[in-house]
Amino acid sequence: MPDHVDHVLQQWAHARPDLDVSPMAVFGRLSRLTQLVNNELRRTFAEHDLDPSSFDVLATLRRGGRQAPAELMRSAMITSGAVTQRLDRLEARGLVTRTPSDVDGRGVHVDLTEAGRELIDRALPDHVDTERRLLAGLTPAQRENLAETLRQLLVSLGD
């Protein structure tokens, strides 16, 4: 069954038959998929009064435990300024705490509060359900193949 990207590729084939636009088949679909998935995930997060950034920090702390902001930055793949802003917002809501480091008085460690842990524990199953629903059009084997293909592409790009 043709999709929007097939239509775009056909248009390019007519407009520029000399140009191999086959990479657009992958990246056009990745781009459209990213938009669709992000919209669905935002709805799920909003049901828990979260945005994607807040969910990311809470989930990173839930799976990794107490962390320094630099560790959060690496785990969540965000800049130091973004970490500070996110932590300020989450701390104001009583979802995380920052405590001085025992080793380095200048550094801090970030922990989930009980309220933060309860919130992420409520939001996570809904998040996974949303992802599962979004993948419902694929068989388990197709999901595994897609995950492996995407892993190979990410590794080839240095991720």
Secondary structure, 3 states (H helix, E strand, C coil): CCCHHHHHHHHHHHHCCCCCCCHHHHHHHHHHHHHHHHHHHHHHHHCCCCCHHHHHHHHHHHHHCCECHHHHHHHHCCCHHHHHHHHHHHHHCCCEEEEECCCCCCCEEEEECHHHHHHHHHHHHHHHHHHHHHCCCCCHHHHHHHHHHHHHHHHHCCC
